[in-house]
Amino acid sequence: SAQKNCPLDKDELGLSTWNFLHTMAAYYPSTPTVEQKNDMKLFFHLLAKFYPCTSCAKDLMEQLKTSSPETDSQYKLSQWLCRMHNEVNKKLGKPEFNCKLVDERWLSGWADGSCD
Ligand code: FAD
């Protein structure tokens, strides 16, 4: 992974994907239309079909069965995605992320100004 321009391994793919997904959730509308709500649900189901790590995709599909994407608002989607990511963190023995901090991490930057 120190090498440039090589195919992604599972961790590089995961990091890039979480960066994208949490940022997408952060910029999701606070009052989405019915179409946006349905499309975002569909987006996660299609992601689970095509995510290019077979075992990850299988687990994601199982997660979606018990916890359908909450697409009623930016807040709900971001919190739902945080819980999904925490499920994966738990499985991998990584620390749990405090979901109260999700908007600071992915939208506004930390209160101490360290992202400005
Ligand atoms: P990542 O877990 O990639 O996290 C990136 C950053 O997100 C962290 O530094 C932190 O700032 C922030 N963050 C962490 N947790 C949260 C949260 N709950 N909410 C918001 N922000 C958070 N790997 C496997 O080995 N097996 C799997 O089955 C597997 N399944 C995956 C399923 C999906 C859908 C995705 C996207 C990835 C999956 N991965 C899996 C990859 C794995 O989740 C990590 O991306 C990878 O191990 C690299 O971890 P990382 O330590 O760089 O941080």
Backbone and ligand atoms as CSV (ligand in chain L), in Angstrom:
chain,resi,resn,atom,element,x,y,z
A,1,SER,N,N,0.821,-1.215,0.000
A,1,SER,CA,C,0.000,0.000,0.000
A,1,SER,C,C,0.861,1.274,0.000
A,2,ALA,N,N,2.154,1.147,0.327
A,2,ALA,CA,C,3.056,2.301,0.177
A,2,ALA,C,C,3.299,2.565,-1.312
A,3,GLN,N,N,3.196,1.496,-2.099
A,3,GLN,CA,C,3.371,1.584,-3.558
A,3,GLN,C,C,2.194,2.359,-4.159
A,4,LYS,N,N,2.493,3.212,-5.160
A,4,LYS,CA,C,1.440,3.999,-5.794
A,4,LYS,C,C,0.856,3.254,-7.008
A,5,ASN,N,N,-0.369,3.638,-7.369
A,5,ASN,CA,C,-1.018,3.161,-8.593
A,5,ASN,C,C,-1.149,1.639,-8.662
A,6,CYS,N,N,-1.463,1.013,-7.516
A,6,CYS,CA,C,-1.686,-0.423,-7.487
A,6,CYS,C,C,-3.136,-0.707,-7.112
A,7,PRO,N,N,-3.631,-1.891,-7.456
A,7,PRO,CA,C,-5.010,-2.232,-7.076
A,7,PRO,C,C,-5.198,-2.107,-5.569
A,8,LEU,N,N,-6.397,-1.727,-5.153
A,8,LEU,CA,C,-6.667,-1.504,-3.733
A,8,LEU,C,C,-6.793,-2.827,-2.983
A,9,ASP,N,N,-6.248,-2.876,-1.779
A,9,ASP,CA,C,-6.533,-4.016,-0.913
A,9,ASP,C,C,-7.806,-3.700,-0.108
A,10,LYS,N,N,-8.230,-4.661,0.707
A,10,LYS,CA,C,-9.507,-4.537,1.423
A,10,LYS,C,C,-9.554,-3.282,2.307
A,11,ASP,N,N,-8.445,-2.976,2.981
A,11,ASP,CA,C,-8.435,-1.824,3.884
A,11,ASP,C,C,-8.455,-0.501,3.126
A,12,GLU,N,N,-7.699,-0.423,2.037
A,12,GLU,CA,C,-7.695,0.816,1.234
A,12,GLU,C,C,-9.067,1.057,0.622
A,13,LEU,N,N,-9.666,-0.006,0.120
A,13,LEU,CA,C,-11.009,0.098,-0.441
A,13,LEU,C,C,-12.007,0.529,0.633
A,14,GLY,N,N,-11.888,-0.078,1.819
A,14,GLY,CA,C,-12.801,0.244,2.914
A,14,GLY,C,C,-12.676,1.695,3.340
A,15,LEU,N,N,-11.448,2.159,3.522
A,15,LEU,CA,C,-11.227,3.548,3.941
A,15,LEU,C,C,-11.794,4.516,2.914
A,16,SER,N,N,-11.480,4.275,1.625
A,16,SER,CA,C,-11.996,5.155,0.570
A,16,SER,C,C,-13.520,5.147,0.554
A,17,THR,N,N,-14.088,3.978,0.742
A,17,THR,CA,C,-15.547,3.858,0.675
A,17,THR,C,C,-16.214,4.553,1.863
A,18,TRP,N,N,-15.682,4.332,3.076
A,18,TRP,CA,C,-16.277,5.017,4.237
A,18,TRP,C,C,-16.141,6.525,4.092
A,19,ASN,N,N,-14.982,7.002,3.592
A,19,ASN,CA,C,-14.825,8.446,3.372
A,19,ASN,C,C,-15.946,8.966,2.482
A,20,PHE,N,N,-16.178,8.248,1.391
A,20,PHE,CA,C,-17.237,8.650,0.457
A,20,PHE,C,C,-18.615,8.547,1.107
A,21,LEU,N,N,-18.924,7.411,1.732
A,21,LEU,CA,C,-20.285,7.192,2.246
A,21,LEU,C,C,-20.640,8.190,3.348
A,22,HIS,N,N,-19.720,8.413,4.294
A,22,HIS,CA,C,-20.039,9.353,5.385
A,22,HIS,C,C,-20.179,10.780,4.857
A,23,THR,N,N,-19.357,11.119,3.844
A,23,THR,CA,C,-19.468,12.467,3.265
A,23,THR,C,C,-20.776,12.607,2.491
A,24,MET,N,N,-21.147,11.559,1.774
A,24,MET,CA,C,-22.437,11.583,1.060
A,24,MET,C,C,-23.583,11.752,2.048
A,25,ALA,N,N,-23.540,11.039,3.167
A,25,ALA,CA,C,-24.602,11.155,4.174
A,25,ALA,C,C,-24.621,12.562,4.782
A,26,ALA,N,N,-23.436,13.143,4.982
A,26,ALA,CA,C,-23.352,14.482,5.569
A,26,ALA,C,C,-24.015,15.528,4.669
A,27,TYR,N,N,-23.941,15.311,3.362
A,27,TYR,CA,C,-24.502,16.275,2.406
A,27,TYR,C,C,-25.877,15.876,1.868
A,28,TYR,N,N,-26.440,14.820,2.423
A,28,TYR,CA,C,-27.805,14.415,2.066
A,28,TYR,C,C,-28.769,15.495,2.586
A,29,PRO,N,N,-29.881,15.751,1.861
A,29,PRO,CA,C,-30.789,16.830,2.290
A,29,PRO,C,C,-31.392,16.594,3.682
A,30,SER,N,N,-31.637,17.655,4.403
A,30,SER,CA,C,-32.305,17.520,5.706
A,30,SER,C,C,-33.791,17.235,5.518
A,31,THR,N,N,-34.347,17.681,4.397
A,31,THR,CA,C,-35.740,17.351,4.075
A,31,THR,C,C,-35.818,16.786,2.662
A,32,PRO,N,N,-35.422,15.519,2.499
A,32,PRO,CA,C,-35.396,14.899,1.172
A,32,PRO,C,C,-36.795,14.680,0.597
A,33,THR,N,N,-36.872,14.640,-0.718
A,33,THR,CA,C,-38.124,14.292,-1.386
A,33,THR,C,C,-38.351,12.783,-1.252
A,34,VAL,N,N,-39.564,12.356,-1.573
A,34,VAL,CA,C,-39.876,10.925,-1.557
A,34,VAL,C,C,-38.926,10.175,-2.498
A,35,GLU,N,N,-38.663,10.764,-3.650
A,35,GLU,CA,C,-37.766,10.125,-4.609
A,35,GLU,C,C,-36.345,9.990,-4.048
A,36,GLN,N,N,-35.852,11.035,-3.401
A,36,GLN,CA,C,-34.510,10.966,-2.802
A,36,GLN,C,C,-34.436,9.901,-1.712
A,37,LYS,N,N,-35.486,9.812,-0.902
A,37,LYS,CA,C,-35.513,8.794,0.158
A,37,LYS,C,C,-35.456,7.389,-0.432
A,38,ASN,N,N,-36.261,7.154,-1.447
A,38,ASN,CA,C,-36.289,5.829,-2.079
A,38,ASN,C,C,-34.978,5.525,-2.801
A,39,ASP,N,N,-34.446,6.535,-3.493
A,39,ASP,CA,C,-33.197,6.331,-4.237
A,39,ASP,C,C,-32.038,6.021,-3.287
A,40,MET,N,N,-32.001,6.698,-2.143
A,40,MET,CA,C,-30.896,6.458,-1.215
A,40,MET,C,C,-30.984,5.051,-0.616
A,41,LYS,N,N,-32.207,4.594,-0.350
A,41,LYS,CA,C,-32.384,3.197,0.094
A,41,LYS,C,C,-31.857,2.237,-0.960
A,42,LEU,N,N,-32.263,2.489,-2.199
A,42,LEU,CA,C,-31.844,1.662,-3.315
A,42,LEU,C,C,-30.322,1.691,-3.472
A,43,PHE,N,N,-29.743,2.886,-3.301
A,43,PHE,CA,C,-28.287,3.033,-3.422
A,43,PHE,C,C,-27.562,2.039,-2.518
A,44,PHE,N,N,-27.990,1.947,-1.252
A,44,PHE,CA,C,-27.287,1.052,-0.323
A,44,PHE,C,C,-27.530,-0.422,-0.661
A,45,HIS,N,N,-28.712,-0.733,-1.173
A,45,HIS,CA,C,-28.949,-2.116,-1.580
A,45,HIS,C,C,-28.109,-2.491,-2.806
A,46,LEU,N,N,-27.950,-1.546,-3.710
A,46,LEU,CA,C,-27.111,-1.808,-4.884
A,46,LEU,C,C,-25.632,-1.869,-4.500
A,47,LEU,N,N,-25.248,-1.030,-3.541
A,47,LEU,CA,C,-23.864,-1.090,-3.047
A,47,LEU,C,C,-23.559,-2.487,-2.509
A,48,ALA,N,N,-24.518,-3.032,-1.774
A,48,ALA,CA,C,-24.321,-4.370,-1.204
A,48,ALA,C,C,-24.224,-5.439,-2.287
A,49,LYS,N,N,-24.834,-5.172,-3.433
A,49,LYS,CA,C,-24.748,-6.142,-4.532
A,49,LYS,C,C,-23.427,-6.088,-5.266
A,50,PHE,N,N,-22.824,-4.888,-5.301
A,50,PHE,CA,C,-21.635,-4.701,-6.135
A,50,PHE,C,C,-20.367,-4.383,-5.367
A,51,TYR,N,N,-20.428,-4.239,-4.035
A,51,TYR,CA,C,-19.221,-3.871,-3.288
A,51,TYR,C,C,-18.119,-4.907,-3.564
A,52,PRO,N,N,-16.959,-4.441,-4.048
A,52,PRO,CA,C,-15.977,-5.407,-4.565
A,52,PRO,C,C,-15.096,-6.057,-3.491
A,53,CYS,N,N,-15.734,-6.539,-2.442
A,53,CYS,CA,C,-15.105,-7.416,-1.436
A,53,CYS,C,C,-16.233,-8.362,-1.063
A,54,THR,N,N,-16.127,-9.584,-1.504
A,54,THR,CA,C,-17.270,-10.509,-1.464
A,54,THR,C,C,-17.776,-10.762,-0.046
A,55,SER,N,N,-16.861,-11.003,0.880
A,55,SER,CA,C,-17.294,-11.289,2.255
A,55,SER,C,C,-17.890,-10.038,2.900
A,56,CYS,N,N,-17.305,-8.864,2.614
A,56,CYS,CA,C,-17.861,-7.599,3.142
A,56,CYS,C,C,-19.265,-7.389,2.596
A,57,ALA,N,N,-19.446,-7.613,1.298
A,57,ALA,CA,C,-20.735,-7.391,0.643
A,57,ALA,C,C,-21.804,-8.316,1.222
A,58,LYS,N,N,-21.411,-9.544,1.505
A,58,LYS,CA,C,-22.338,-10.515,2.062
A,58,LYS,C,C,-22.820,-10.049,3.438
A,59,ASP,N,N,-21.869,-9.613,4.271
A,59,ASP,CA,C,-22.228,-9.111,5.605
A,59,ASP,C,C,-23.088,-7.847,5.508
A,60,LEU,N,N,-22.743,-6.977,4.562
A,60,LEU,CA,C,-23.519,-5.746,4.387
A,60,LEU,C,C,-24.963,-6.077,4.028
A,61,MET,N,N,-25.132,-7.056,3.160
A,61,MET,CA,C,-26.480,-7.453,2.766
A,61,MET,C,C,-27.267,-7.979,3.969
A,62,GLU,N,N,-26.606,-8.738,4.825
A,62,GLU,CA,C,-27.251,-9.229,6.053
A,62,GLU,C,C,-27.628,-8.064,6.963
A,63,GLN,N,N,-26.715,-7.087,7.093
A,63,GLN,CA,C,-26.986,-5.910,7.933
A,63,GLN,C,C,-28.202,-5.148,7.430
A,64,LEU,N,N,-28.299,-5.019,6.099
A,64,LEU,CA,C,-29.414,-4.259,5.515
A,64,LEU,C,C,-30.757,-4.946,5.768
A,65,LYS,N,N,-30.707,-6.273,5.903
A,65,LYS,CA,C,-31.952,-7.005,6.172
A,65,LYS,C,C,-32.506,-6.671,7.549
A,66,THR,N,N,-31.611,-6.502,8.528
A,66,THR,CA,C,-32.070,-6.218,9.892
A,66,THR,C,C,-32.171,-4.722,10.166
A,67,SER,N,N,-31.456,-3.899,9.388
A,67,SER,CA,C,-31.468,-2.452,9.602
A,67,SER,C,C,-31.534,-1.733,8.261
A,68,SER,N,N,-32.733,-1.434,7.815
A,68,SER,CA,C,-32.939,-0.764,6.531
A,68,SER,C,C,-32.422,0.680,6.607
A,69,PRO,N,N,-31.836,1.199,5.517
A,69,PRO,CA,C,-31.317,2.579,5.542
A,69,PRO,C,C,-32.375,3.586,5.983
A,70,GLU,N,N,-32.014,4.448,6.922
A,70,GLU,CA,C,-32.943,5.474,7.433
A,70,GLU,C,C,-32.714,6.758,6.656
A,71,THR,N,N,-33.570,6.989,5.679
A,71,THR,CA,C,-33.333,8.046,4.695
A,71,THR,C,C,-34.251,9.254,4.850
A,72,ASP,N,N,-34.871,9.408,6.028
A,72,ASP,CA,C,-35.821,10.514,6.210
A,72,ASP,C,C,-35.163,11.884,6.370
A,73,SER,N,N,-33.875,11.912,6.687
A,73,SER,CA,C,-33.180,13.202,6.834
A,73,SER,C,C,-31.675,12.974,6.867
A,74,GLN,N,N,-30.926,14.056,6.688
A,74,GLN,CA,C,-29.463,13.988,6.806
A,74,GLN,C,C,-29.072,13.413,8.154
A,75,TYR,N,N,-29.717,13.896,9.215
A,75,TYR,CA,C,-29.382,13.425,10.555
A,75,TYR,C,C,-29.600,11.925,10.667
A,76,LYS,N,N,-30.767,11.465,10.235
A,76,LYS,CA,C,-31.079,10.035,10.366
A,76,LYS,C,C,-30.146,9.169,9.534
A,77,LEU,N,N,-29.860,9.606,8.319
A,77,LEU,CA,C,-28.980,8.809,7.456
A,77,LEU,C,C,-27.565,8.737,8.041
A,78,SER,N,N,-27.061,9.877,8.506
A,78,SER,CA,C,-25.701,9.912,9.064
A,78,SER,C,C,-25.599,9.034,10.309
A,79,GLN,N,N,-26.633,9.067,11.150
A,79,GLN,CA,C,-26.633,8.250,12.367
A,79,GLN,C,C,-26.748,6.759,12.022
A,80,TRP,N,N,-27.592,6.452,11.063
A,80,TRP,CA,C,-27.747,5.059,10.646
A,80,TRP,C,C,-26.418,4.514,10.101
A,81,LEU,N,N,-25.768,5.326,9.251
A,81,LEU,CA,C,-24.504,4.884,8.661
A,81,LEU,C,C,-23.432,4.717,9.739
A,82,CYS,N,N,-23.447,5.601,10.722
A,82,CYS,CA,C,-22.511,5.485,11.847
A,82,CYS,C,C,-22.716,4.153,12.561
A,83,ARG,N,N,-23.956,3.777,12.785
A,83,ARG,CA,C,-24.224,2.491,13.447
A,83,ARG,C,C,-23.782,1.311,12.576
A,84,MET,N,N,-24.000,1.415,11.263
A,84,MET,CA,C,-23.554,0.360,10.345
A,84,MET,C,C,-22.028,0.190,10.402
A,85,HIS,N,N,-21.344,1.334,10.360
A,85,HIS,CA,C,-19.881,1.311,10.399
A,85,HIS,C,C,-19.409,0.733,11.737
A,86,ASN,N,N,-20.098,1.093,12.810
A,86,ASN,CA,C,-19.718,0.557,14.122
A,86,ASN,C,C,-19.896,-0.959,14.202
A,87,GLU,N,N,-20.886,-1.481,13.502
A,87,GLU,CA,C,-21.052,-2.946,13.447
A,87,GLU,C,C,-19.813,-3.592,12.827
A,88,VAL,N,N,-19.325,-2.979,11.749
A,88,VAL,CA,C,-18.123,-3.499,11.089
A,88,VAL,C,C,-16.911,-3.315,12.013
A,89,ASN,N,N,-16.815,-2.146,12.652
A,89,ASN,CA,C,-15.716,-1.909,13.601
A,89,ASN,C,C,-15.684,-2.998,14.669
A,90,LYS,N,N,-16.862,-3.308,15.200
A,90,LYS,CA,C,-16.964,-4.311,16.257
A,90,LYS,C,C,-16.463,-5.666,15.755
A,91,LYS,N,N,-16.938,-6.018,14.564
A,91,LYS,CA,C,-16.549,-7.295,13.965
A,91,LYS,C,C,-15.033,-7.400,13.790
A,92,LEU,N,N,-14.402,-6.251,13.453
A,92,LEU,CA,C,-12.963,-6.256,13.179
A,92,LEU,C,C,-12.130,-5.958,14.422
A,93,GLY,N,N,-12.802,-5.759,15.561
A,93,GLY,CA,C,-12.067,-5.438,16.785
A,93,GLY,C,C,-11.519,-4.027,16.824
A,94,LYS,N,N,-12.127,-3.128,16.019
A,94,LYS,CA,C,-11.725,-1.716,16.024
A,94,LYS,C,C,-12.573,-0.959,17.035
A,95,PRO,N,N,-12.070,0.181,17.549
A,95,PRO,CA,C,-12.859,0.946,18.526
A,95,PRO,C,C,-14.163,1.473,17.926
A,96,GLU,N,N,-15.185,1.569,18.766
A,96,GLU,CA,C,-16.457,2.122,18.342
A,96,GLU,C,C,-16.328,3.646,18.219
A,97,PHE,N,N,-17.001,4.224,17.236
A,97,PHE,CA,C,-16.996,5.672,17.031
A,97,PHE,C,C,-18.215,6.256,17.745
A,98,ASN,N,N,-18.040,7.400,18.434
A,98,ASN,CA,C,-19.147,8.068,19.115
A,98,ASN,C,C,-20.015,8.794,18.080
A,99,CYS,N,N,-21.203,8.269,17.834
A,99,CYS,CA,C,-22.050,8.806,16.758
A,99,CYS,C,C,-22.535,10.234,17.022
A,100,LYS,N,N,-22.409,10.721,18.236
A,100,LYS,CA,C,-22.738,12.138,18.490
A,100,LYS,C,C,-21.761,13.068,17.774
A,101,LEU,N,N,-20.589,12.529,17.423
A,101,LEU,CA,C,-19.537,13.360,16.819
A,101,LEU,C,C,-19.517,13.270,15.298
A,102,VAL,N,N,-20.540,12.619,14.720
A,102,VAL,CA,C,-20.456,12.292,13.296
A,102,VAL,C,C,-20.477,13.546,12.402
A,103,ASP,N,N,-21.267,14.558,12.763
A,103,ASP,CA,C,-21.312,15.771,11.938
A,103,ASP,C,C,-20.024,16.587,12.053
A,104,GLU,N,N,-19.408,16.563,13.231
A,104,GLU,CA,C,-18.111,17.242,13.371
A,104,GLU,C,C,-17.045,16.546,12.525
A,105,ARG,N,N,-17.066,15.212,12.560
A,105,ARG,CA,C,-16.053,14.442,11.811
A,105,ARG,C,C,-16.204,14.619,10.308
A,106,TRP,N,N,-17.473,14.633,9.832
A,106,TRP,CA,C,-17.702,14.531,8.383
A,106,TRP,C,C,-18.302,15.763,7.732
A,107,LEU,N,N,-18.721,16.777,8.525
A,107,LEU,CA,C,-19.413,17.923,7.917
A,107,LEU,C,C,-18.820,19.263,8.347
A,108,SER,N,N,-18.835,19.540,9.643
A,108,SER,CA,C,-18.480,20.891,10.094
A,108,SER,C,C,-17.023,21.018,10.517
A,109,GLY,N,N,-16.373,19.903,10.819
A,109,GLY,CA,C,-15.026,19.965,11.390
A,109,GLY,C,C,-15.102,20.104,12.908
A,110,TRP,N,N,-14.002,19.777,13.583
A,110,TRP,CA,C,-14.004,19.740,15.049
A,110,TRP,C,C,-14.182,21.118,15.661
A,111,ALA,N,N,-14.838,21.135,16.808
A,111,ALA,CA,C,-15.155,22.388,17.502
A,111,ALA,C,C,-13.897,23.185,17.853
A,112,ASP,N,N,-12.753,22.505,17.997
A,112,ASP,CA,C,-11.519,23.216,18.364
A,112,ASP,C,C,-10.861,23.940,17.182
A,113,GLY,N,N,-11.497,23.859,15.996
A,113,GLY,CA,C,-10.986,24.591,14.830
A,113,GLY,C,C,-9.834,23.908,14.123
A,114,SER,N,N,-9.496,22.676,14.530
A,114,SER,CA,C,-8.322,22.000,13.965
A,114,SER,C,C,-8.482,21.635,12.492
A,115,CYS,N,N,-9.696,21.705,11.962
A,115,CYS,CA,C,-9.898,21.413,10.531
A,115,CYS,C,C,-9.954,22.689,9.677
A,116,ASP,N,N,-9.910,23.866,10.321
A,116,ASP,CA,C,-10.076,25.120,9.562
A,116,ASP,C,C,-8.798,25.496,8.818
L,1,FAD,P1,P,-12.164,2.859,8.612
L,1,FAD,O1,O,-12.950,1.843,9.363
L,1,FAD,O2,O,-12.073,2.728,7.126
L,1,FAD,O3,O,-12.751,4.275,9.001
L,1,FAD,C1,C,-12.300,5.488,8.398
L,1,FAD,C2,C,-12.555,6.645,9.342
L,1,FAD,O4,O,-13.948,6.738,9.599
L,1,FAD,C3,C,-11.960,6.461,10.748
L,1,FAD,O5,O,-10.640,6.899,10.800
L,1,FAD,C4,C,-12.861,7.331,11.618
L,1,FAD,O6,O,-12.455,8.684,11.631
L,1,FAD,C5,C,-14.186,7.250,10.909
L,1,FAD,N1,N,-15.134,6.342,11.559
L,1,FAD,C6,C,-14.867,5.146,12.162
L,1,FAD,N2,N,-15.999,4.584,12.583
L,1,FAD,C7,C,-16.999,5.436,12.244
L,1,FAD,C8,C,-18.402,5.410,12.433
L,1,FAD,N3,N,-19.011,4.393,13.051
L,1,FAD,N4,N,-19.134,6.447,11.982
L,1,FAD,C9,C,-18.535,7.492,11.369
L,1,FAD,N5,N,-17.217,7.583,11.157
L,1,FAD,C10,C,-16.449,6.551,11.601
L,1,FAD,N6,N,-13.067,-5.071,6.249
L,1,FAD,C11,C,-12.900,-6.365,6.610
L,1,FAD,O7,O,-11.790,-6.786,6.889
L,1,FAD,N7,N,-13.982,-7.214,6.692
L,1,FAD,C12,C,-15.248,-6.791,6.397
L,1,FAD,O8,O,-16.207,-7.584,6.450
L,1,FAD,C13,C,-15.433,-5.443,5.992
L,1,FAD,N8,N,-16.660,-4.998,5.647
L,1,FAD,C14,C,-16.792,-3.732,5.167
L,1,FAD,C15,C,-18.037,-3.290,4.737
L,1,FAD,C16,C,-18.196,-2.031,4.201
L,1,FAD,C17,C,-19.551,-1.595,3.711
L,1,FAD,C18,C,-17.081,-1.162,4.093
L,1,FAD,C19,C,-17.245,0.208,3.487
L,1,FAD,C20,C,-15.836,-1.583,4.532
L,1,FAD,C21,C,-15.666,-2.857,5.074
L,1,FAD,N9,N,-14.434,-3.302,5.527
L,1,FAD,C22,C,-14.290,-4.603,5.929
L,1,FAD,C23,C,-13.266,-2.381,5.614
L,1,FAD,C24,C,-13.126,-1.805,7.030
L,1,FAD,O9,O,-14.373,-1.313,7.513
L,1,FAD,C25,C,-12.140,-0.628,7.092
L,1,FAD,O10,O,-12.458,0.327,6.112
L,1,FAD,C26,C,-10.692,-1.046,6.925
L,1,FAD,O11,O,-10.381,-2.048,7.860
L,1,FAD,C27,C,-9.753,0.155,7.119
L,1,FAD,O12,O,-9.970,0.650,8.412
L,1,FAD,P2,P,-9.429,2.031,8.951
L,1,FAD,O13,O,-8.855,1.761,10.303
L,1,FAD,O14,O,-8.566,2.699,7.931
L,1,FAD,O15,O,-10.710,2.966,9.218
